[in-house]
Structure formats: C-alpha cells, structure tokens
Amino acid sequence: MVYVITHPAVQRGKAIEEWWARGAILAVSAIVAGVVVGAGLGAVGSAIDAPDRRLIVIAVAAIGVLAGGAELLGRPLPLLQLDRETARDGRMSALPEWAARNGLAMGTGFTTRIGFWLWYAVPVSALLSASVLEGAAIYGAYALVRGSSPLLLIPNLRRSSGNWQLALITRSSSARLVSGAAVLALSVGCGVTTLL
C-alpha cells in the first residue's frame, strides 16, 4: 500500500498528484470507518446482559491464551480473516476514490489482511465496552493508527537508503513474538480478573 500511494498511476486528469493527499484521504476514511464500526459494536454490546458479557470475556480469554501461547511456541494458529491484500489496481491508485475505499477497508480491519491475533482485542473491547462512545473511541484509535501509518512511514522511508520493503518483512518474526506475548498476557489478565 505504501508503494502504491507513493507511485500512483494517472488516469485522465482525475488523479491526485501528491502522495500526502492520497495518504490523508486514506487516513480520514479509515478513522470514519473505525468510529462507525466501534460505535455499532458498542451499541450491540449494550444490548447484551452483563452476565452474558462476562461469559464472552471468559471464552475470548481462553481463545487468546491458546492463540498467544501457540504464537510464542512458533506454531501460530490460523487467523480468522478475509486475508485480502490492499487493492493495487494501477489504473485507479491515483484517484481519491482508491484512497477512500482502501481507507475504509483498513479502518475496519477485518476486510483486509490481519497480521496478528492481537487485532481481535479491538472489536472485542469495543463490543464489551457496552458503550457507543467507548466503542467508537476504541475502534477509532485503532483506525487512526492503522490509517495514518502511511503518512508516518513514507517520509522516513524516502529518506532511508536500502530496501525498506525487505527491512519491514525481516522484522515480522519479532513483531509476531511481541504480539503473541501481548495476546497471552491480555487474555490471562482478562480471564483472571473476570473470574475473581
């Protein structure tokens, strides 16, 4: 996605020439999507009785312990996801609609490739908050970080020498370990506090 934002195709004069403008559209639409999804999950959560939400926490914590432990042992469980790459249609990549559509996909998260089990803490937390405002804030914060990442990465990558794509890929195993440990700790903490 970073490559497509910085190297767009041009189509009949409708293109946005500046990478930062495409990045800004992507970021704003990601945030809007995250806030809307989070608010919806918070509303659904408010309709679930507290004892039932407690059971959801225990079930999700058990899944998290399995997923985090498996990640740390080097045997990651397959992620429940659509596993879809960001659209790379070269004919459309300079159009504002491309940036908006991809921002919406990234802001929701579940319509794109999810790299780590830790992501599931976002929708579960929004649901269990049982609040429209808290759900919107939780998911909106995720969408802000994910949607604005190109705006933060691109200037630094343009200044660096070497193959930045390879540099990001080589850090993947470390990120998986950190994510696995975070999922395990979060799941154990939530499970223990819910059971007490």
C-alpha positions as protocol buffer text, in pm:
chain_id: "A"
residue {
  index: 1
  type: MET
  ca { x: 0 y: 0 z: 0 }
}
residue {
  index: 2
  type: VAL
  ca { x: 283 y: 241 z: 82 }
}
residue {
  index: 3
  type: TYR
  ca { x: 432 y: 172 z: -262 }
}
residue {
  index: 4
  type: VAL
  ca { x: 101 y: 234 z: -439 }
}
residue {
  index: 5
  type: ILE
  ca { x: 49 y: 561 z: -252 }
}
residue {
  index: 6
  type: THR
  ca { x: 395 y: 686 z: -347 }
}
residue {
  index: 7
  type: HIS
  ca { x: 391 y: 551 z: -706 }
}
residue {
  index: 8
  type: PRO
  ca { x: 37 y: 607 z: -839 }
}
residue {
  index: 9
  type: ALA
  ca { x: -90 y: 559 z: -1188 }
}
residue {
  index: 10
  type: VAL
  ca { x: -257 y: 857 z: -1354 }
}
residue {
  index: 11
  type: GLN
  ca { x: -595 y: 824 z: -1520 }
}
residue {
  index: 12
  type: ARG
  ca { x: -743 y: 1102 z: -1736 }
}
residue {
  index: 13
  type: GLY
  ca { x: -662 y: 1403 z: -1523 }
}
residue {
  index: 14
  type: LYS
  ca { x: -861 y: 1293 z: -1214 }
}
residue {
  index: 15
  type: ALA
  ca { x: -552 y: 1189 z: -1025 }
}
residue {
  index: 16
  type: ILE
  ca { x: -427 y: 1346 z: -706 }
}
residue {
  index: 17
  type: GLU
  ca { x: -60 y: 1400 z: -774 }
}
residue {
  index: 18
  type: GLU
  ca { x: 61 y: 1445 z: -415 }
}
residue {
  index: 19
  type: TRP
  ca { x: 121 y: 1128 z: -212 }
}
residue {
  index: 20
  type: TRP
  ca { x: 34 y: 1307 z: 114 }
}
residue {
  index: 21
  type: ALA
  ca { x: -313 y: 1397 z: -20 }
}
residue {
  index: 22
  type: ARG
  ca { x: -385 y: 1032 z: -104 }
}
residue {
  index: 23
  type: GLY
  ca { x: -248 y: 936 z: 238 }
}
residue {
  index: 24
  type: ALA
  ca { x: -468 y: 1193 z: 412 }
}
residue {
  index: 25
  type: ILE
  ca { x: -782 y: 1070 z: 235 }
}
residue {
  index: 26
  type: LEU
  ca { x: -691 y: 714 z: 331 }
}
residue {
  index: 27
  type: ALA
  ca { x: -636 y: 816 z: 695 }
}
residue {
  index: 28
  type: VAL
  ca { x: -960 y: 1013 z: 728 }
}
residue {
  index: 29
  type: SER
  ca { x: -1172 y: 740 z: 571 }
}
residue {
  index: 30
  type: ALA
  ca { x: -1004 y: 479 z: 795 }
}
residue {
  index: 31
  type: ILE
  ca { x: -1089 y: 682 z: 1105 }
}
residue {
  index: 32
  type: VAL
  ca { x: -1451 y: 730 z: 994 }
}
residue {
  index: 33
  type: ALA
  ca { x: -1485 y: 355 z: 932 }
}
residue {
  index: 34
  type: GLY
  ca { x: -1332 y: 268 z: 1269 }
}
residue {
  index: 35
  type: VAL
  ca { x: -1554 y: 509 z: 1462 }
}
residue {
  index: 36
  type: VAL
  ca { x: -1869 y: 383 z: 1290 }
}
residue {
  index: 37
  type: VAL
  ca { x: -1784 y: 13 z: 1340 }
}
residue {
  index: 38
  type: GLY
  ca { x: -1677 y: 74 z: 1701 }
}
residue {
  index: 39
  type: ALA
  ca { x: -1996 y: 264 z: 1780 }
}
residue {
  index: 40
  type: GLY
  ca { x: -2201 y: -18 z: 1629 }
}
residue {
  index: 41
  type: LEU
  ca { x: -2020 y: -281 z: 1832 }
}
residue {
  index: 42
  type: GLY
  ca { x: -2062 y: -73 z: 2147 }
}
residue {
  index: 43
  type: ALA
  ca { x: -2436 y: -48 z: 2078 }
}
residue {
  index: 44
  type: VAL
  ca { x: -2461 y: -424 z: 2027 }
}
residue {
  index: 45
  type: GLY
  ca { x: -2264 y: -480 z: 2347 }
}
residue {
  index: 46
  type: SER
  ca { x: -2501 y: -259 z: 2544 }
}
residue {
  index: 47
  type: ALA
  ca { x: -2785 y: -492 z: 2445 }
}
residue {
  index: 48
  type: ILE
  ca { x: -2603 y: -792 z: 2598 }
}
residue {
  index: 49
  type: ASP
  ca { x: -2664 y: -852 z: 2969 }
}
residue {
  index: 50
  type: ALA
  ca { x: -2363 y: -818 z: 3200 }
}
residue {
  index: 51
  type: PRO
  ca { x: -2355 y: -1191 z: 3294 }
}
residue {
  index: 52
  type: ASP
  ca { x: -2350 y: -1283 z: 2926 }
}
residue {
  index: 53
  type: ARG
  ca { x: -2072 y: -1032 z: 2858 }
}
residue {
  index: 54
  type: ARG
  ca { x: -1877 y: -1199 z: 3140 }
}
residue {
  index: 55
  type: LEU
  ca { x: -1911 y: -1535 z: 2963 }
}
residue {
  index: 56
  type: ILE
  ca { x: -1791 y: -1376 z: 2640 }
}
residue {
  index: 57
  type: VAL
  ca { x: -1482 y: -1243 z: 2819 }
}
residue {
  index: 58
  type: ILE
  ca { x: -1402 y: -1589 z: 2957 }
}
residue {
  index: 59
  type: ALA
  ca { x: -1446 y: -1756 z: 2617 }
}
residue {
  index: 60
  type: VAL
  ca { x: -1239 y: -1494 z: 2436 }
}
residue {
  index: 61
  type: ALA
  ca { x: -970 y: -1511 z: 2705 }
}
residue {
  index: 62
  type: ALA
  ca { x: -944 y: -1889 z: 2660 }
}
residue {
  index: 63
  type: ILE
  ca { x: -905 y: -1845 z: 2283 }
}
residue {
  index: 64
  type: GLY
  ca { x: -646 y: -1573 z: 2345 }
}
residue {
  index: 65
  type: VAL
  ca { x: -442 y: -1796 z: 2576 }
}
residue {
  index: 66
  type: LEU
  ca { x: -436 y: -2066 z: 2305 }
}
residue {
  index: 67
  type: ALA
  ca { x: -352 y: -1820 z: 2025 }
}
residue {
  index: 68
  type: GLY
  ca { x: -87 y: -1630 z: 2223 }
}
residue {
  index: 69
  type: GLY
  ca { x: 75 y: -1948 z: 2355 }
}
residue {
  index: 70
  type: ALA
  ca { x: 84 y: -2104 z: 2009 }
}
residue {
  index: 71
  type: GLU
  ca { x: 242 y: -1786 z: 1870 }
}
residue {
  index: 72
  type: LEU
  ca { x: 515 y: -1791 z: 2134 }
}
residue {
  index: 73
  type: LEU
  ca { x: 584 y: -2159 z: 2064 }
}
residue {
  index: 74
  type: GLY
  ca { x: 633 y: -2082 z: 1695 }
}
residue {
  index: 75
  type: ARG
  ca { x: 315 y: -2263 z: 1589 }
}
residue {
  index: 76
  type: PRO
  ca { x: 73 y: -1977 z: 1515 }
}
residue {
  index: 77
  type: LEU
  ca { x: -293 y: -2062 z: 1478 }
}
residue {
  index: 78
  type: PRO
  ca { x: -450 y: -1950 z: 1151 }
}
residue {
  index: 79
  type: LEU
  ca { x: -618 y: -1613 z: 1178 }
}
residue {
  index: 80
  type: LEU
  ca { x: -990 y: -1575 z: 1117 }
}
residue {
  index: 81
  type: GLN
  ca { x: -986 y: -1320 z: 838 }
}
residue {
  index: 82
  type: LEU
  ca { x: -1064 y: -1245 z: 477 }
}
residue {
  index: 83
  type: ASP
  ca { x: -688 y: -1235 z: 403 }
}
residue {
  index: 84
  type: ARG
  ca { x: -728 y: -976 z: 132 }
}
residue {
  index: 85
  type: GLU
  ca { x: -445 y: -751 z: 20 }
}
residue {
  index: 86
  type: THR
  ca { x: -498 y: -379 z: -22 }
}
residue {
  index: 87
  type: ALA
  ca { x: -621 y: -321 z: -377 }
}
residue {
  index: 88
  type: ARG
  ca { x: -329 y: -249 z: -607 }
}
residue {
  index: 89
  type: ASP
  ca { x: -511 y: -167 z: -927 }
}
residue {
  index: 90
  type: GLY
  ca { x: -256 y: 50 z: -1103 }
}
residue {
  index: 91
  type: ARG
  ca { x: -521 y: 222 z: -1315 }
}
residue {
  index: 92
  type: MET
  ca { x: -702 y: 354 z: -1007 }
}
residue {
  index: 93
  type: SER
  ca { x: -432 y: 417 z: -749 }
}
residue {
  index: 94
  type: ALA
  ca { x: -405 y: 794 z: -801 }
}
residue {
  index: 95
  type: LEU
  ca { x: -778 y: 855 z: -770 }
}
residue {
  index: 96
  type: PRO
  ca { x: -927 y: 988 z: -445 }
}
residue {
  index: 97
  type: GLU
  ca { x: -1181 y: 704 z: -457 }
}
residue {
  index: 98
  type: TRP
  ca { x: -900 y: 448 z: -437 }
}
residue {
  index: 99
  type: ALA
  ca { x: -760 y: 610 z: -124 }
}
residue {
  index: 100
  type: ALA
  ca { x: -1105 y: 640 z: 35 }
}
residue {
  index: 101
  type: ARG
  ca { x: -1201 y: 279 z: -43 }
}
residue {
  index: 102
  type: ASN
  ca { x: -875 y: 143 z: 95 }
}
residue {
  index: 103
  type: GLY
  ca { x: -901 y: 366 z: 399 }
}
residue {
  index: 104
  type: LEU
  ca { x: -1246 y: 226 z: 475 }
}
residue {
  index: 105
  type: ALA
  ca { x: -1111 y: -128 z: 441 }
}
residue {
  index: 106
  type: MET
  ca { x: -812 y: -57 z: 665 }
}
residue {
  index: 107
  type: GLY
  ca { x: -1020 y: 125 z: 926 }
}
residue {
  index: 108
  type: THR
  ca { x: -1247 y: -174 z: 975 }
}
residue {
  index: 109
  type: GLY
  ca { x: -953 y: -413 z: 975 }
}
residue {
  index: 110
  type: PHE
  ca { x: -1147 y: -733 z: 916 }
}
residue {
  index: 111
  type: THR
  ca { x: -1184 y: -671 z: 542 }
}
residue {
  index: 112
  type: THR
  ca { x: -807 y: -675 z: 485 }
}
residue {
  index: 113
  type: ARG
  ca { x: -518 y: -897 z: 588 }
}
residue {
  index: 114
  type: ILE
  ca { x: -479 y: -917 z: 965 }
}
residue {
  index: 115
  type: GLY
  ca { x: -124 y: -991 z: 1072 }
}
residue {
  index: 116
  type: PHE
  ca { x: -164 y: -1074 z: 1440 }
}
residue {
  index: 117
  type: TRP
  ca { x: -412 y: -1222 z: 1686 }
}
residue {
  index: 118
  type: LEU
  ca { x: -376 y: -905 z: 1893 }
}
residue {
  index: 119
  type: TRP
  ca { x: -604 y: -726 z: 1644 }
}
residue {
  index: 120
  type: TYR
  ca { x: -905 y: -915 z: 1782 }
}
residue {
  index: 121
  type: ALA
  ca { x: -869 y: -718 z: 2106 }
}
residue {
  index: 122
  type: VAL
  ca { x: -1003 y: -416 z: 1917 }
}
residue {
  index: 123
  type: PRO
  ca { x: -1351 y: -539 z: 1817 }
}
residue {
  index: 124
  type: VAL
  ca { x: -1391 y: -748 z: 2132 }
}
residue {
  index: 125
  type: SER
  ca { x: -1307 y: -448 z: 2351 }
}
residue {
  index: 126
  type: ALA
  ca { x: -1545 y: -225 z: 2156 }
}
residue {
  index: 127
  type: LEU
  ca { x: -1823 y: -484 z: 2196 }
}
residue {
  index: 128
  type: LEU
  ca { x: -1758 y: -546 z: 2565 }
}
residue {
  index: 129
  type: SER
  ca { x: -1739 y: -175 z: 2642 }
}
residue {
  index: 130
  type: ALA
  ca { x: -2120 y: -180 z: 2603 }
}
residue {
  index: 131
  type: SER
  ca { x: -2099 y: 188 z: 2514 }
}
residue {
  index: 132
  type: VAL
  ca { x: -2138 y: 361 z: 2179 }
}
residue {
  index: 133
  type: LEU
  ca { x: -1886 y: 631 z: 2276 }
}
residue {
  index: 134
  type: GLU
  ca { x: -1628 y: 394 z: 2422 }
}
residue {
  index: 135
  type: GLY
  ca { x: -1665 y: 152 z: 2132 }
}
residue {
  index: 136
  type: ALA
  ca { x: -1616 y: 437 z: 1886 }
}
residue {
  index: 137
  type: ALA
  ca { x: -1309 y: 559 z: 2079 }
}
residue {
  index: 138
  type: ILE
  ca { x: -1152 y: 211 z: 2097 }
}
residue {
  index: 139
  type: TYR
  ca { x: -1201 y: 124 z: 1731 }
}
residue {
  index: 140
  type: GLY
  ca { x: -1135 y: 482 z: 1623 }
}
residue {
  index: 141
  type: ALA
  ca { x: -794 y: 477 z: 1796 }
}
residue {
  index: 142
  type: TYR
  ca { x: -706 y: 157 z: 1610 }
}
residue {
  index: 143
  type: ALA
  ca { x: -820 y: 308 z: 1280 }
}
residue {
  index: 144
  type: LEU
  ca { x: -624 y: 627 z: 1348 }
}
residue {
  index: 145
  type: VAL
  ca { x: -303 y: 432 z: 1396 }
}
residue {
  index: 146
  type: ARG
  ca { x: -357 y: 199 z: 1102 }
}
residue {
  index: 147
  type: GLY
  ca { x: -490 y: 462 z: 865 }
}
residue {
  index: 148
  type: SER
  ca { x: -225 y: 722 z: 940 }
}
residue {
  index: 149
  type: SER
  ca { x: 67 y: 479 z: 920 }
}
residue {
  index: 150
  type: PRO
  ca { x: 143 y: 561 z: 553 }
}
residue {
  index: 151
  type: LEU
  ca { x: 168 y: 930 z: 642 }
}
residue {
  index: 152
  type: LEU
  ca { x: 422 y: 842 z: 909 }
}
residue {
  index: 153
  type: LEU
  ca { x: 614 y: 575 z: 718 }
}
residue {
  index: 154
  type: ILE
  ca { x: 653 y: 736 z: 377 }
}
residue {
  index: 155
  type: PRO
  ca { x: 867 y: 1039 z: 476 }
}
residue {
  index: 156
  type: ASN
  ca { x: 1103 y: 818 z: 676 }
}
residue {
  index: 157
  type: LEU
  ca { x: 1124 y: 551 z: 407 }
}
residue {
  index: 158
  type: ARG
  ca { x: 1201 y: 809 z: 141 }
}
residue {
  index: 159
  type: ARG
  ca { x: 1498 y: 935 z: 347 }
}
residue {
  index: 160
  type: SER
  ca { x: 1636 y: 588 z: 415 }
}
residue {
  index: 161
  type: SER
  ca { x: 1864 y: 403 z: 181 }
}
residue {
  index: 162
  type: GLY
  ca { x: 1830 y: 38 z: 101 }
}
residue {
  index: 163
  type: ASN
  ca { x: 1532 y: -188 z: 53 }
}
residue {
  index: 164
  type: TRP
  ca { x: 1268 y: -68 z: 300 }
}
residue {
  index: 165
  type: GLN
  ca { x: 1024 y: -345 z: 200 }
}
residue {
  index: 166
  type: LEU
  ca { x: 1279 y: -608 z: 297 }
}
residue {
  index: 167
  type: ALA
  ca { x: 1351 y: -422 z: 621 }
}
residue {
  index: 168
  type: LEU
  ca { x: 982 y: -433 z: 720 }
}
residue {
  index: 169
  type: ILE
  ca { x: 947 y: -801 z: 632 }
}
residue {
  index: 170
  type: THR
  ca { x: 1256 y: -905 z: 829 }
}
residue {
  index: 171
  type: ARG
  ca { x: 1105 y: -753 z: 1144 }
}
residue {
  index: 172
  type: SER
  ca { x: 793 y: -968 z: 1112 }
}
residue {
  index: 173
  type: SER
  ca { x: 911 y: -1256 z: 1335 }
}
residue {
  index: 174
  type: SER
  ca { x: 996 y: -1019 z: 1620 }
}
residue {
  index: 175
  type: ALA
  ca { x: 660 y: -848 z: 1586 }
}
residue {
  index: 176
  type: ARG
  ca { x: 485 y: -1186 z: 1596 }
}
residue {
  index: 177
  type: LEU
  ca { x: 659 y: -1274 z: 1923 }
}
residue {
  index: 178
  type: VAL
  ca { x: 571 y: -942 z: 2083 }
}
residue {
  index: 179
  type: SER
  ca { x: 212 y: -973 z: 1963 }
}
residue {
  index: 180
  type: GLY
  ca { x: 187 y: -1331 z: 2091 }
}
residue {
  index: 181
  type: ALA
  ca { x: 316 y: -1229 z: 2432 }
}
residue {
  index: 182
  type: ALA
  ca { x: 72 y: -937 z: 2443 }
}
residue {
  index: 183
  type: VAL
  ca { x: -223 y: -1161 z: 2348 }
}
residue {
  index: 184
  type: LEU
  ca { x: -126 y: -1415 z: 2613 }
}
residue {
  index: 185
  type: ALA
  ca { x: -82 y: -1152 z: 2887 }
}
residue {
  index: 186
  type: LEU
  ca { x: -402 y: -968 z: 2793 }
}
residue {
  index: 187
  type: SER
  ca { x: -601 y: -1292 z: 2782 }
}
residue {
  index: 188
  type: VAL
  ca { x: -472 y: -1420 z: 3114 }
}
residue {
  index: 189
  type: GLY
  ca { x: -532 y: -1081 z: 3277 }
}
residue {
  index: 190
  type: CYS
  ca { x: -885 y: -1052 z: 3143 }
}
residue {
  index: 191
  type: GLY
  ca { x: -968 y: -1411 z: 3230 }
}
residue {
  index: 192
  type: VAL
  ca { x: -835 y: -1387 z: 3586 }
}
residue {
  index: 193
  type: THR
  ca { x: -1000 y: -1053 z: 3662 }
}
residue {
  index: 194
  type: THR
  ca { x: -1332 y: -1176 z: 3522 }
}
residue {
  index: 195
  type: LEU
  ca { x: -1325 y: -1495 z: 3726 }
}
residue {
  index: 196
  type: LEU
  ca { x: -1239 y: -1313 z: 4052 }
}
